Amino acid sequence: MRPNHGGESARRQNGEALRFDLKDSPVRELNRALHERGAEGRSIRVANPGGKHNVAVGARFRGEVFIDGHVGYYCAGMNQNAAIVVNGNAGPGLAENMMSGQVRVKGDASQYGGATAHGGLLVIEGNAAARCGISMKGADIVVGGSIGHLSAFMAQSGRLVVCGDAGDALGDSIYEARIYLRGKAAGLGADCIEKPMEASHREELAYLLDQAELGGMKAGDFRRFGSARQLYHFQIDHLGAY
Amino acid sequence: MSAKIDRSWLAESHTFPRPVIREIQRAAREGIYDIRGFGAKRRLPTFDDLLLLGASMSRYPLEGYRERCETRVVLGTRYAENPVTIETPVTIAGMSFGALSAQAKEALGRGASEVGTSTTTGDGGMTAEERRHSNLLVYQYLPSRYGMNPDDLRAADAIEIVVGQGAKPGGGGMLLGQKITERVAGMRNLPEGIDQRSACRHPDWTGPDDLEIKIQELREITDWKVPIYTKVGASRPFYDVQLAVKAGADVVVVDGMQGGTAATQEVFIEHVGIPTLPATRLAVEALKEAGVHREVQLIVSGGIRSGADVAKALALGADAVSIGTAALIAMGDNSPELEEQYNAIGSSAGYYDDYQEGRDPSGISTQDLDLGKRLDPETAGRLVANYLRCLTLETQTLARAAGKSDVRNLEPEDLVALTVEAAAMARVPLAGTAWVPGAVK
């Protein structure tokens, strides 16, 4: 249904943060405000998201967005520019196809976190469910906990850092994305192999951990995984791998 | 010297005729399925198996060239702030830059724009050329999300969520290494020269309940301005169309099994999905049962070649059609003028279907820069426009003959079938009878 454009759920407090209360209003007004780039350094505070879907999607806003509560599907989808913090858990498709900016979830995230994301940094402080980083195309994803099965499936580029364990079929059919895993993988997917950690990789990882502000993690505790590049051209002798 | 053989004594097997023997031996040599472009080549029930009933005593026709016969269609009137108005009920289907050369994409945009209709991007994203040369551009939202970005999404006149394709319902895309040039690889964020496989399912939703939320996301991102189409390959169109409607689509696109492809397994092209004829009827039934026929517009595609095909699809209840293969042929694909060049790559005009190889002498289905230059976008665009005009005129001619002042006033009552199978699939009477096979009273 077409959303109700009427009603004013946004209000400013102390002339600073623009505030939206989603308790009794649709996400339309919030999203419309976030589509304006606005002046840098501004902030928006969102109360009572109540697990609603499509909170803060398509943002071009060049400031910070604080969402106080749990969100449903596709929160921060296709984000550009904005720094979005979810003080709660996130549903499926968190920050899907993000282009730039930063998204941080203080709790856990459901499946498809960071799917097809092209750029920016996604930090999930808790755990992420299945298919985290599926088909990622250049973004960086850092997960404080563990991730589910088929994560980084067909991941094209970017970096996925996992401080806990990974589910089965990690990095199945991966292209040029790099995976850094601190714990154990239940299993590797087709064409995904462990690769040596060179100094450049430790440096890259240390930078990502620093950006994610997770603390207490040492780059030396991680292993690196990526593509064996054996499936880049179809060969009948590899049929068993598909 | 071998003895002369009297072939009248030789019996060829129906089960193992020479083409089957050739394919088995090719499979034994190469150990991999055959991949090709184009669409289904087998004989199928088509719109050719239907006839339109012209006006006579009980109905009177409209005067050709004098009495107006409307062809304009507005798509996306359900929720979008800015519906798409096309001046002819024929649009250009989604075909990717990558599968097609930049010149071919530009030509399609030019041709479509000249007659006031839309063209569509494909797997791999939107190029600046096609946006610049297409007044109305539909942006495909595909499982691979190659080149997908919100700026292009907002630059589109409509968004088409691709669930499936008629040539391969249930299958993902592929673009072989020969066509993954530096520019194509850059747009798709892939290593140059690899065999690219596109996913068959969307990465962040499964099923109609998720799709409803996905459609809302796309509407939110585009501020509810542009229509959102949902495209399905024809396999179970009755259910798929109703689910697309329930999920909130403005327009449903149903692509029959004759729909073309740039590269798909032969076994997939010829053996999966149902023809455009029954798919059209089932899709219309689904919209009527849901009470949204004409409110949610229906576009059908797959093997549309002439104004007769267009008129019959509209008579069954579609709002518009899409053409892909026919538009490429209009530009010169498979032209007899290129016979020697087709021979040089082991094919012949009228048979060429190896779009996946990128060696197309017409400069259409290639990423070879020299081959691409053979296609002049202005000339080819003019050919596309002429062809679209011809389709429109033919459709109007048939509609006027049936006494219709709008091509969409054509109706099933204007049709009869030549074969029992077409009568059953279209649910119109067998010509000369009142028999509609399969109809339940």
Interface residues (C-beta under 8 A of the other chain):
Chain A: R2 P3 V27 R28 N31 R32 H35 H53 N54 V57 G58 G72 Y73 Y74 G77 M78 Q80 P92 G93 E96 N97 M99 Y112 A115 T116 H118 R131 I134 S135 K137 G138 F153 M154 Q156 S157 S173 Y175 E176 Y232 H233 F234 I236
Chain B: E30 G31 I32 Y79 S144 R145 M148 N149 P150 L153 G177 N189 L190 P191 I194 D195 R197 A199 P203 D204 W205 D210 I213 K214 Q216 E217 E220 I221 T222 D223 W224
